[in-house]
Amino acid sequence: MSSDTTSAPLFRSAARLRWAVFAAMALMLLFYLSARLGGQLGPVRVEAQEHGPPAWARPIGDVRILLLMIALFQLTQMLGRIASGEMFSSTVIGKFRSFAFWLLLMALFSLTAPIVAELLGQPATGELRLAVRIDFREVLTVGVTLVLFLLARLLERARALDEEMREFV
């Protein structure tokens, strides 16, 4: 069997996953915008739970969804390259690293923005009162994205090994 024949299922899977990510992005945006702009989606009422100081919760949510959409778009670009037959190219690895970066940025923003907003919303009385709430899903997301950076380094090593193997042939 040739390498192209054995890799064909991987390429098809990447193409299907790419469309699934596009669909998930569309649904997330639809639900987010529906909740943000009024909460009705036809006969369905969409509700959103806001976290953080009330004055800042919506802008924080807006930035979070924007960062998530950028990250997922980078993922779709990477999957598109894989679907077209690239596996260990520098472009694929770069898109993967970019996906990890934007996801990390979103997670760090989600952890820190409510705390910063709380600090900015303090009255000028001199007394500092700060309620720090840590969502461990965000902490887990930070950890997972750091693992994604390790995987990007592994992909770079695999790319180097692939190039070495091609030189032998």
N, C-alpha and C positions, 0 to 999 in steps of 0.2 A: 504494500500500500504506500502511496506517496504521502508526503507530509501534508499536501493540500487536501487530500481525501480525508485524512484523519483529523484535520483541523476544521473541516467544513461544519460539523455540528457546533463547534465553539463559535464560529462566525455567525451561524444562524441564531444561536442563543444570545449573543451580544446584540444582534439586530432586534430580536424580540424584547429583550430587556430594555433596550433603548426606547422602544415604543411604550413599554410599561412605565418607564420613568417619565416620559412626556405626558402620559395619561395621568399619572400621580401628580405631576406638577400642575396640570390643568385643574384637577379636582381640588387640590390644596388652594390654589388661587381662587377658584370659584367659591369655595366655602369661606375662605378668609374674607374675600371682598364682600360676600353676602352678609357675613356677620358684622363686618366693619361698616357697611353702608346701610344697614337697616334690618338685617336678620330674616328676611323673607326670601325663599328660593322656591317660587311657585307656591304650592300648598304646604311646603315644609318650612318650619321656623328654625333658623340656625342661631344658636347662642354661642357666645365666646366668653370664656372666663379670663378676666384680665388680672395680671400679676404685677405688682409694683405700685408705686404711688399713683393715685388716680390721674393726676395731671400728665403723667409720663407713660402710663401703661400702653396707650394706643400708639404713640410714636415709637416706643421700644418694640412693640409687636410688628409695626411696619418695617422697621430696620431688620428685625429677625427674619421676616418672611422674604425680604429682598436678598439678604445674605444667603438664605437657604436656596432660593431660586437660582442665584448665581452659581452656587456649589453644584446643584443638580444639573444645570446647563453644562457645566464643565464635564460632569459625568456623562451626559448624553453625547458630548463631542468625543470623549474617549471611547465610548461604546460604538459610536459610528465608525471610528478608525479601526477598531477591532473587527467590526462587521465587514469592513472593506478589505480585510486580509492582513492588516498590520497587527503584530502582537507585541514585539519588544522594541518598537521604534521610539526614538527620543520624543516624538510628538505624543504618543500614547502615554509614555511615562510622565511627560510634562503636564498633560491634561489630568492624569491621576493625581499628581502632586498638587495641581491647582484646585482640584475637587477637595482634597484633604485640607488645603490651606483655607478655602472659603468656609468649609464646614467647621474648622477650628476657630476661625474668626467669629462665626455665628455663635458657637458655644461659649467662647470667652466673653463676647458681647452680652449674651443672655445671662451669664453669671455676674458680670460687673455692672451692667447698665442700671439695674434696679437699685443697687447700692449707691452708685454715683447720683442717681436721681433723688434718692432719699437724702443724701448729703446736700444736694443743691436746694432741696425744698425745706431745709431747716430754717426756722425763724431766726432772726438776727438778735436773739436775746442773750447769746453767749453760752447757753446751755445746749449741749450736744446730746441728742437722743437718736440712736440709730438702731433700727430693727433689721438685722441681717437674716435673710431667708435664703437657704441654699437648696436648690433643686438638684438632687443627686443624679437625675437623668442628664442634666447639663454637665455635671462632673464626669459622668460616664461617657458622654459624647466627647468631651475633651480627651479622655483617655483613649477612646477608640480612634479618634483622629490622629493622635500621636502614633498609634499602631499603624495607621494608614501611611504615615510618613516612613516608617520602617519598611512596610511593604513596597513603597516606591523605591527605596534603596535596594531591596531584593530584586525588583524588576530591572533596575539598572545593572545589577550584577548578572542577571540572566541575559540581558542584552549583550553584555560584554562576552559572556560565555558563548552565546549564539554567534557572535562575530568571529570568535576564535575558531569555533567549529567550522564555519564557512571557509576560513583561511586554509584549513587542513584539506578540504576537498578540492 
